[in-house]
Amino acid sequence: NVATRTMSDLKRVASLTDLLNCLAALQIEYPNADIEVFVDSSFRHDLLSRAEKMQYEELAITRKITEGAPGVVGDKIFLKHASRRQGRVVSKDNFRRERAEFPFVEEDGRVITWTHMADNSWVFEPRIPSQRPFPKSLRNSR
């Protein structure tokens, strides 16, 4: 969700430029991290410019960006991958519905939230885990 926005007409638009700028900022903030970029299968369709679409295709072919399979909930794929690798996730999502299956999202420092500042810089901070108990209705809904 780093590079996708919902416009006033509720249309989703994606920005490869934003995604790559965020990646560059992450690489500066976490120089020793092995950063993998994962996007939902709809990301390519939400790009507006032809130039970004072409650049995206090249990044996907060379595996610099991993795209989720169509028809699969993207969060589940990258959360499973992060769980297996003991990785961190960069997202503004609170993963409320995924907490039962992926409890690591409640661990200190495993989810990093971000803010894209007006000066085009990025600020990253570990999300503070919720202190509220996980609702039983969501725990049993799977």
C-alpha positions in Angstrom: 0.0 0.0 0.0 3.1 2.3 -0.2 2.4 3.3 -3.8 -1.4 3.0 -4.2 -3.8 5.8 -3.5 -7.6 6.0 -3.7 -8.7 9.2 -5.5 -11.7 11.3 -4.7 -13.7 9.4 -7.3 -12.7 6.1 -5.5 -10.5 5.0 -8.4 -7.3 3.4 -7.3 -4.1 4.7 -8.9 -0.6 3.4 -8.4 2.8 5.1 -8.7 5.9 3.1 -9.5 7.9 6.3 -8.8 6.5 6.4 -5.2 7.3 2.7 -4.8 10.9 3.1 -6.0 11.4 6.2 -3.9 10.1 4.4 -0.8 12.5 1.5 -1.6 15.4 3.8 -1.9 14.5 5.5 1.4 14.2 2.0 3.1 17.6 1.0 1.8 19.1 4.1 3.4 17.2 3.6 6.7 17.9 -0.1 6.8 21.2 -0.6 4.9 21.8 -4.2 6.1 18.3 -5.4 5.3 17.4 -7.7 2.5 14.4 -5.8 1.1 11.9 -7.6 -1.1 9.2 -5.7 -2.9 5.8 -7.3 -3.2 2.8 -5.9 -5.0 -0.8 -7.0 -5.4 -1.7 -8.4 -8.8 -3.8 -5.3 -9.5 -0.8 -2.9 -9.1 0.2 -3.1 -12.8 -3.3 -2.2 -13.8 -3.5 0.8 -11.5 -0.4 2.4 -13.0 -1.4 5.5 -15.1 1.6 6.2 -17.3 2.7 4.0 -20.2 6.4 4.6 -19.2 5.7 3.3 -15.6 4.0 0.3 -17.0 7.0 -0.6 -19.2 9.4 0.0 -16.3 7.2 -2.1 -14.1 7.3 -5.0 -16.6 11.1 -4.9 -16.6 11.3 -5.0 -12.8 8.8 -7.9 -12.7 10.6 -9.9 -15.3 14.0 -9.4 -13.5 12.3 -10.3 -10.2 13.1 -7.0 -8.5 9.3 -6.8 -7.8 7.2 -9.8 -6.9 3.6 -9.7 -8.0 1.0 -11.8 -6.2 -1.2 -14.2 -8.2 -4.5 -12.9 -9.4 -7.4 -14.0 -7.3 -5.3 -14.5 -4.1 -5.4 -12.0 -1.3 -2.0 -10.3 -1.5 -1.7 -9.8 2.2 -1.8 -13.5 2.9 1.0 -14.2 0.4 3.5 -11.7 1.7 2.6 -12.3 5.4 3.3 -16.0 4.9 6.6 -15.1 3.3 7.6 -12.7 6.0 6.6 -15.2 8.7 8.7 -17.9 7.1 11.7 -15.6 6.8 11.3 -14.0 10.2 11.0 -10.7 8.2 9.4 -7.4 8.8 6.6 -5.9 6.9 6.3 -2.2 5.7 2.7 -1.3 5.7 0.0 1.0 7.2 -2.3 -1.9 7.5 -3.1 -3.2 11.0 -3.7 -6.7 9.7 -6.6 -7.1 12.1 -8.1 -10.0 10.1 -4.8 -11.7 9.7 -3.7 -11.6 13.3 -5.0 -15.1 14.2 -3.1 -16.7 11.3 0.0 -14.5 11.5 0.4 -13.5 15.1 3.9 -12.1 14.4 2.2 -8.9 13.2 1.6 -8.1 16.8 5.3 -8.5 17.8 7.3 -5.5 18.5 9.1 -4.2 15.4 7.7 -6.7 12.9 5.5 -4.2 11.2 7.0 -0.9 10.1 4.6 1.9 9.3 5.5 4.8 7.0 4.7 8.4 6.2 5.4 10.0 2.9 6.2 13.6 3.7 5.3 16.8 1.7 9.0 17.3 0.8 8.9 13.8 -0.8 11.0 12.2 2.1 9.9 9.1 3.9 9.7 8.4 7.6 9.6 4.8 8.9 8.6 3.8 12.4 7.9 0.4 14.0 4.2 0.1 14.6 3.3 -0.3 18.3 1.3 -3.5 18.8 -2.2 -3.2 19.9 -2.8 -3.9 23.6 -6.4 -4.9 22.9 -7.3 -8.6 23.0 -8.0 -10.1 19.6 -11.9 -10.3 19.2 -13.3 -13.9 19.3 -15.6 -13.1 16.4 -12.5 -12.6 14.1 -10.5 -15.5 15.6 -13.2 -18.0 14.7 -14.2 -16.5 11.4 -11.6 -18.5 9.3 
